[in-house]
Amino acid sequence: MRSSTVALAIVLAILAAPLRGEVIESTAAGFLVRNTAAINAPPAKVYGALTDGVARWWDPVHTFSHDARNLTLDAKPGGCFCERLPDGGGLEHMRVVYASPGKLLRLSGAIGPLQEAALVGTMTWNLSQAGGGTTVELIYAVGGFRAGGFRDIPTVVDGVLRGQLARLKTLVETGRPD
């Protein structure tokens, strides 16, 4: 009985854990950030919101069109995380390189203002079952050349991604991103 009580306490602690984020490493050649969240929903539901519902949770402030409804994510190898622009144009934010529904989504590309530099980025969303919920680990590794170096960029990127993960968590748990 005691072991099941301890196990339940651990699961509840994981599910109640706040979002955590950190810059793991930052050098002249690039950086690595990691954010984690416990989401009170099964991995399949989280993955569905992550992929099919990106336009519902992605913060419109971090789009070129300022309207997240212009975002699409085709969650298959070679699929595009793209944005339509009001003038009929568009852009590719990232390209899907690995998709395992309910488990993992990996994309390649430099997001936002990082596109202007000679950078390559790999963003990995790891989803794992945690009791009745899901632990999401979001890792983004960026490398290459950026005039002036990276300075405070890793901290800014970490904050933006933590905000995006928070919006995903809130959408899945409440039906609203904020």
C-alpha beads as a LAMMPS data file, in Angstrom:
LAMMPS data file: protein, C-alpha beads

178 atoms
177 bonds

1 atom types
1 bond types

-500.0 500.0 xlo xhi
-500.0 500.0 ylo yhi
-500.0 500.0 zlo zhi

Masses

1 110.0

Atoms # bond

1 1 1 0.000 0.000 0.000
2 1 1 2.811 2.394 0.892
3 1 1 4.535 1.928 -2.489
4 1 1 1.336 2.752 -4.395
5 1 1 0.858 5.864 -2.245
6 1 1 4.431 6.957 -2.969
7 1 1 3.959 6.278 -6.696
8 1 1 0.747 8.313 -6.720
9 1 1 2.486 11.180 -4.914
10 1 1 5.286 11.161 -7.500
11 1 1 2.829 11.213 -10.405
12 1 1 0.852 14.067 -8.826
13 1 1 4.056 16.024 -8.227
14 1 1 5.052 15.586 -11.869
15 1 1 1.636 16.697 -13.099
16 1 1 1.644 19.726 -10.810
17 1 1 5.186 20.746 -11.753
18 1 1 5.477 24.181 -13.344
19 1 1 7.091 24.805 -16.666
20 1 1 10.843 24.682 -16.501
21 1 1 13.277 26.081 -19.000
22 1 1 16.961 26.687 -19.257
23 1 1 19.798 27.515 -21.571
24 1 1 21.800 24.295 -21.429
25 1 1 24.790 25.606 -23.345
26 1 1 25.792 28.715 -25.241
27 1 1 29.031 29.114 -27.197
28 1 1 30.294 31.229 -30.072
29 1 1 29.111 28.447 -32.409
30 1 1 25.546 28.050 -31.136
31 1 1 23.288 27.230 -28.239
32 1 1 20.977 24.617 -26.754
33 1 1 17.801 25.345 -24.780
34 1 1 15.438 22.942 -23.045
35 1 1 11.939 23.479 -21.680
36 1 1 9.736 20.922 -19.968
37 1 1 6.121 20.818 -18.903
38 1 1 3.741 18.357 -17.321
39 1 1 0.432 18.374 -19.181
40 1 1 -2.663 16.797 -17.702
41 1 1 -3.686 14.842 -20.806
42 1 1 -2.550 11.679 -22.586
43 1 1 0.287 11.908 -25.145
44 1 1 -2.033 11.360 -28.132
45 1 1 -4.111 14.410 -27.184
46 1 1 -1.010 16.540 -26.591
47 1 1 0.513 15.460 -29.920
48 1 1 -2.736 16.252 -31.723
49 1 1 -2.826 19.747 -30.259
50 1 1 0.883 20.235 -30.955
51 1 1 0.521 19.349 -34.617
52 1 1 -3.067 19.788 -35.805
53 1 1 -3.802 22.675 -33.448
54 1 1 -0.652 24.794 -33.846
55 1 1 -2.730 27.756 -35.058
56 1 1 -4.681 27.642 -31.786
57 1 1 -1.763 27.749 -29.337
58 1 1 1.160 29.453 -31.100
59 1 1 1.439 33.036 -29.871
60 1 1 0.495 35.370 -32.753
61 1 1 3.100 37.871 -31.527
62 1 1 5.708 35.374 -32.727
63 1 1 4.449 35.153 -36.304
64 1 1 5.338 37.309 -39.290
65 1 1 1.653 37.900 -40.105
66 1 1 0.710 38.557 -36.448
67 1 1 -2.081 35.993 -36.894
68 1 1 -1.481 32.427 -35.708
69 1 1 -4.426 31.256 -37.825
70 1 1 -2.034 31.546 -40.779
71 1 1 0.142 28.734 -39.382
72 1 1 0.023 25.122 -40.540
73 1 1 2.055 22.095 -39.524
74 1 1 2.067 19.026 -41.755
75 1 1 3.349 16.438 -39.259
76 1 1 5.029 13.979 -41.607
77 1 1 8.628 13.728 -42.826
78 1 1 9.182 16.580 -45.266
79 1 1 6.089 18.366 -43.958
80 1 1 6.139 22.106 -43.547
81 1 1 5.615 24.265 -40.476
82 1 1 4.561 27.184 -42.648
83 1 1 2.836 30.537 -42.487
84 1 1 0.639 32.262 -45.047
85 1 1 1.172 36.001 -45.375
86 1 1 -1.637 38.510 -46.023
87 1 1 -0.155 39.594 -49.374
88 1 1 -0.430 36.056 -50.757
89 1 1 3.154 35.157 -49.879
90 1 1 4.358 32.787 -47.225
91 1 1 7.317 31.316 -45.446
92 1 1 8.654 28.065 -44.133
93 1 1 9.527 28.252 -40.451
94 1 1 10.736 24.664 -40.176
95 1 1 10.607 21.301 -41.933
96 1 1 9.499 18.060 -40.233
97 1 1 12.271 15.458 -40.207
98 1 1 10.823 12.914 -37.739
99 1 1 7.234 12.325 -36.688
100 1 1 6.113 9.617 -34.285
101 1 1 2.530 10.401 -33.210
102 1 1 2.136 10.635 -29.460
103 1 1 5.883 10.307 -28.908
104 1 1 8.144 12.662 -30.824
105 1 1 8.155 15.479 -33.347
106 1 1 11.453 16.807 -34.727
107 1 1 11.765 19.805 -37.014
108 1 1 14.708 21.428 -38.739
109 1 1 15.060 25.160 -39.264
110 1 1 15.897 28.526 -37.793
111 1 1 12.758 30.172 -36.436
112 1 1 11.825 33.837 -36.416
113 1 1 14.664 36.330 -36.687
114 1 1 17.189 33.472 -36.647
115 1 1 16.247 32.856 -40.307
116 1 1 18.243 35.926 -41.339
117 1 1 21.528 34.402 -40.199
118 1 1 23.457 31.407 -41.486
119 1 1 22.019 29.122 -38.812
120 1 1 20.679 25.611 -38.625
121 1 1 18.321 24.569 -35.860
122 1 1 16.840 21.293 -34.698
123 1 1 13.736 21.403 -32.517
124 1 1 12.632 18.212 -30.797
125 1 1 9.368 17.710 -28.930
126 1 1 9.616 14.555 -26.773
127 1 1 6.341 13.339 -25.266
128 1 1 6.288 10.665 -22.577
129 1 1 3.494 9.158 -20.533
130 1 1 3.542 10.291 -16.901
131 1 1 0.697 8.676 -14.997
132 1 1 -2.477 9.893 -16.700
133 1 1 -0.654 12.842 -18.223
134 1 1 2.263 13.702 -20.453
135 1 1 5.696 15.122 -19.840
136 1 1 6.773 17.305 -22.756
137 1 1 10.438 18.093 -23.264
138 1 1 11.147 20.751 -25.892
139 1 1 14.781 20.958 -26.995
140 1 1 16.095 23.442 -29.549
141 1 1 19.709 23.295 -30.723
142 1 1 20.984 26.089 -32.981
143 1 1 24.385 26.398 -34.618
144 1 1 26.154 28.339 -37.319
145 1 1 27.242 31.905 -37.972
146 1 1 25.425 34.980 -36.712
147 1 1 27.013 38.406 -37.127
148 1 1 27.778 39.736 -33.664
149 1 1 27.507 36.293 -32.086
150 1 1 24.697 35.040 -29.908
151 1 1 24.999 37.199 -26.756
152 1 1 21.491 37.256 -25.225
153 1 1 19.764 35.355 -28.066
154 1 1 19.717 31.977 -26.239
155 1 1 17.914 33.502 -23.252
156 1 1 15.383 35.223 -25.508
157 1 1 14.745 32.031 -27.509
158 1 1 14.390 30.060 -24.274
159 1 1 11.767 32.522 -23.033
160 1 1 9.830 32.489 -26.306
161 1 1 9.761 28.688 -26.410
162 1 1 8.766 28.477 -22.743
163 1 1 5.867 30.790 -23.555
164 1 1 4.830 28.646 -26.518
165 1 1 4.954 25.493 -24.390
166 1 1 2.874 27.215 -21.699
167 1 1 0.244 28.113 -24.301
168 1 1 0.167 24.509 -25.581
169 1 1 -0.245 23.227 -22.014
170 1 1 -3.045 25.687 -21.281
171 1 1 -4.849 24.892 -24.542
172 1 1 -4.738 21.144 -23.927
173 1 1 -5.859 21.451 -20.309
174 1 1 -8.498 24.197 -20.654
175 1 1 -9.405 24.479 -24.333
176 1 1 -7.985 28.030 -24.468
177 1 1 -4.322 28.994 -25.047
178 1 1 -4.244 31.817 -22.488

Bonds

1 1 1 2
2 1 2 3
3 1 3 4
4 1 4 5
5 1 5 6
6 1 6 7
7 1 7 8
8 1 8 9
9 1 9 10
10 1 10 11
11 1 11 12
12 1 12 13
13 1 13 14
14 1 14 15
15 1 15 16
16 1 16 17
17 1 17 18
18 1 18 19
19 1 19 20
20 1 20 21
21 1 21 22
22 1 22 23
23 1 23 24
24 1 24 25
25 1 25 26
26 1 26 27
27 1 27 28
28 1 28 29
29 1 29 30
30 1 30 31
31 1 31 32
32 1 32 33
33 1 33 34
34 1 34 35
35 1 35 36
36 1 36 37
37 1 37 38
38 1 38 39
39 1 39 40
40 1 40 41
41 1 41 42
42 1 42 43
43 1 43 44
44 1 44 45
45 1 45 46
46 1 46 47
47 1 47 48
48 1 48 49
49 1 49 50
50 1 50 51
51 1 51 52
52 1 52 53
53 1 53 54
54 1 54 55
55 1 55 56
56 1 56 57
57 1 57 58
58 1 58 59
59 1 59 60
60 1 60 61
61 1 61 62
62 1 62 63
63 1 63 64
64 1 64 65
65 1 65 66
66 1 66 67
67 1 67 68
68 1 68 69
69 1 69 70
70 1 70 71
71 1 71 72
72 1 72 73
73 1 73 74
74 1 74 75
75 1 75 76
76 1 76 77
77 1 77 78
78 1 78 79
79 1 79 80
80 1 80 81
81 1 81 82
82 1 82 83
83 1 83 84
84 1 84 85
85 1 85 86
86 1 86 87
87 1 87 88
88 1 88 89
89 1 89 90
90 1 90 91
91 1 91 92
92 1 92 93
93 1 93 94
94 1 94 95
95 1 95 96
96 1 96 97
97 1 97 98
98 1 98 99
99 1 99 100
100 1 100 101
101 1 101 102
102 1 102 103
103 1 103 104
104 1 104 105
105 1 105 106
106 1 106 107
107 1 107 108
108 1 108 109
109 1 109 110
110 1 110 111
111 1 111 112
112 1 112 113
113 1 113 114
114 1 114 115
115 1 115 116
116 1 116 117
117 1 117 118
118 1 118 119
119 1 119 120
120 1 120 121
121 1 121 122
122 1 122 123
123 1 123 124
124 1 124 125
125 1 125 126
126 1 126 127
127 1 127 128
128 1 128 129
129 1 129 130
130 1 130 131
131 1 131 132
132 1 132 133
133 1 133 134
134 1 134 135
135 1 135 136
136 1 136 137
137 1 137 138
138 1 138 139
139 1 139 140
140 1 140 141
141 1 141 142
142 1 142 143
143 1 143 144
144 1 144 145
145 1 145 146
146 1 146 147
147 1 147 148
148 1 148 149
149 1 149 150
150 1 150 151
151 1 151 152
152 1 152 153
153 1 153 154
154 1 154 155
155 1 155 156
156 1 156 157
157 1 157 158
158 1 158 159
159 1 159 160
160 1 160 161
161 1 161 162
162 1 162 163
163 1 163 164
164 1 164 165
165 1 165 166
166 1 166 167
167 1 167 168
168 1 168 169
169 1 169 170
170 1 170 171
171 1 171 172
172 1 172 173
173 1 173 174
174 1 174 175
175 1 175 176
176 1 176 177
177 1 177 178
